[in-house]
Amino acid sequence: MTPDPLPRQINSPWIVQRKPPASPAIRLFCFPYAGAGSLPYFKWPDLIPGGIDVCAVQLPGRENRLREPALRDLHQLTTKLVEALSPYLEGEFAFFGHSFGALVAFEVIRELRRRGLPLPKMLFASGSESPSLRSKLPALSGLERDDFVREVAARYGGLPRHIMEQRELLDLVLPTLRADLKILEDYVYREEPPLPLPICAFGGTDDPRVAETALDAWRRETAVAFKLQIFPGSHFFINEVTRQVLQALSSELIAGAHPSP
């Protein structure tokens, strides 16, 4: 039986729908990397096949929510996200998260499961080591401004160019970036049963932070199926080879063909 079409419009400060399809078949909730908002996913609706509704998750402290303080506690963030997203978790939907966003998406799914709420069709974990391998590197969030920017660049291959080239924009982004990195620094992995949904991990060939082995470890978090895909580019490969990423992503969503674990 063909599922009923999803309602077209979402009205929530937590979700940016730039170009909802006339008849959405599946919603793709996209979680941002540290310090970012919905802008990394701005062009996605123009490049992804019709029927996939790109819903960029907009966290406090960025873009149109800049006046709201960014959250620094993961439990508080996931609780608020579950409450904000749950009215729209109907029909077919999937989660995509890059770097910090992959960890947040993963923990949101765990919280959805605890509450007995609908789970996504699939999790795309991009540019992020498996939660069970979160390394305890020296903390960055408390460093002075210049030291902070330098160390973030060294660890992650630099901030996006459009941010680095505009000092005022950089100064607006830094408090939110610090808050997001604080969440990563404080993260403690807790053993739970693997998720009952497929996971597809994406990585960049030249990512200085996330090795292929760390991406492959995501397979431990699914009881269904796992796939690993590597793309040319740095830690921010989703901005560098966007069309390739979306082609692979949409293929997984539309075809529904996944290899065995």
Residue pairs with C-beta under 8 A, 6 or more apart in sequence:
3 91
3 92
4 91
5 23
5 24
5 25
5 91
6 24
6 25
6 26
6 27
6 53
6 90
6 91
6 92
8 20
8 21
8 22
8 23
8 24
9 17
9 20
10 17
10 20
10 55
10 88
12 84
12 87
12 88
13 58
13 64
13 65
14 57
14 58
14 59
14 80
14 81
14 84
14 85
15 29
15 55
15 56
15 57
15 58
15 84
15 85
15 88
16 37
16 38
16 41
16 55
16 56
16 58
17 53
17 54
17 55
17 56
18 38
18 42
18 45
18 54
18 56
19 45
19 46
19 54
20 45
20 53
21 50
21 51
21 52
21 53
23 51
24 51
24 52
24 53
25 51
25 52
25 92
26 51
26 52
26 53
26 91
26 92
26 93
26 94
26 121
26 253
27 52
27 53
27 55
27 88
27 91
27 92
27 93
27 94
28 48
28 52
28 53
28 54
28 55
28 93
28 94
28 95
28 96
28 249
28 253
29 55
29 57
29 85
29 93
29 94
29 95
29 96
29 105
29 120
30 38
30 40
30 41
30 44
30 54
30 55
30 56
30 57
30 96
30 97
30 101
31 57
31 95
31 96
31 97
31 98
31 100
31 101
31 102
31 104
31 105
31 108
32 38
32 40
32 41
32 56
32 57
32 59
32 62
32 98
32 100
32 101
33 40
33 98
33 99
33 100
33 101
33 127
33 236
34 99
34 100
34 177
34 180
34 181
34 184
35 62
35 159
35 163
35 173
35 174
35 176
35 177
35 180
36 62
36 160
37 56
37 58
37 59
37 62
37 63
37 65
38 56
38 57
38 58
38 63
39 63
40 56
40 98
40 238
40 239
41 54
41 56
42 56
43 242
44 54
44 56
44 242
44 246
45 54
47 242
47 243
47 246
48 54
48 246
48 249
48 250
49 250
49 254
52 250
52 253
52 254
55 88
57 81
57 85
57 101
58 64
58 65
59 65
59 70
59 71
59 77
60 68
60 69
60 70
60 71
61 68
61 69
61 70
61 71
61 175
61 176
61 179
62 70
62 173
62 176
66 172
69 179
70 175
70 176
70 179
70 180
71 77
71 80
71 179
71 183
72 179
72 182
72 183
73 183
73 186
74 104
74 107
74 183
74 186
74 187
77 104
77 183
78 104
78 107
78 108
78 110
78 111
79 111
81 104
81 108
82 108
82 111
82 112
82 115
82 117
85 108
86 112
86 117
89 112
89 117
89 118
89 120
90 118
92 121
93 118
93 120
93 121
94 120
94 121
94 122
94 123
94 124
94 253
95 105
95 108
95 109
95 120
95 122
95 123
95 124
96 105
96 123
96 124
96 126
96 249
97 103
97 104
97 105
97 106
97 123
97 124
97 125
97 126
97 128
98 126
98 127
98 128
98 238
99 126
99 127
99 128
99 156
99 210
99 235
100 128
100 180
100 181
100 183
100 184
101 126
101 128
102 124
102 125
102 126
102 127
102 128
103 128
103 131
103 134
103 184
103 187
104 183
105 123
105 125
106 123
106 125
106 131
106 221
107 131
109 119
109 120
109 123
109 195
109 197
110 192
110 195
112 118
112 119
113 119
113 195
113 196
119 195
119 196
119 197
120 197
121 197
121 198
121 253
122 197
122 198
122 199
122 200
122 252
122 253
123 195
123 197
123 198
123 199
123 200
123 222
124 199
124 200
124 201
124 202
124 249
124 252
125 199
125 200
125 201
125 202
125 215
125 218
126 201
126 202
126 203
126 238
126 245
127 202
127 203
127 204
127 207
127 210
127 235
127 236
127 237
127 238
128 201
128 210
128 215
129 135
129 210
129 211
129 214
129 215
129 217
130 214
130 215
130 216
130 217
130 218
130 220
130 221
131 187
131 189
131 221
132 189
132 217
132 220
132 221
133 214
133 217
134 184
134 187
134 189
137 155
139 185
140 148
140 151
140 152
140 155
140 181
140 185
141 148
141 178
141 179
141 181
141 182
141 185
142 178
143 151
145 174
148 174
148 178
149 159
149 170
149 174
152 158
152 159
152 177
152 181
153 159
155 208
155 209
156 208
156 209
156 235
157 206
157 207
157 208
157 209
157 234
157 235
157 236
158 164
158 234
159 170
159 173
159 177
160 236
160 239
162 169
163 169
163 170
163 173
164 170
193 223
194 220
194 221
194 222
194 223
195 221
195 222
195 223
195 224
196 223
196 224
197 222
197 224
198 222
198 224
198 225
198 226
198 227
198 258
199 218
199 219
199 221
199 222
199 225
199 226
199 227
200 226
200 227
200 228
200 229
200 249
200 252
200 258
201 215
201 216
201 218
201 219
201 226
201 227
201 228
201 229
202 215
202 229
202 230
202 231
202 237
202 238
202 245
202 248
203 210
203 212
203 215
203 228
203 229
203 230
203 231
203 237
204 210
204 230
204 231
204 232
204 233
204 234
204 235
204 236
204 237
204 240
205 230
205 231
205 232
205 233
205 237
206 232
206 233
206 234
207 233
207 234
207 235
207 237
208 234
208 235
209 235
210 235
212 228
212 230
215 228
215 230
216 228
218 226
218 228
219 226
219 228
219 261
222 261
223 261
224 258
224 261
225 258
225 259
225 260
225 261
226 259
226 261
227 252
227 258
227 259
229 248
231 237
231 241
231 244
231 245
231 248
232 240
232 241
232 244
233 240
233 241
234 240
237 245
238 245
252 258
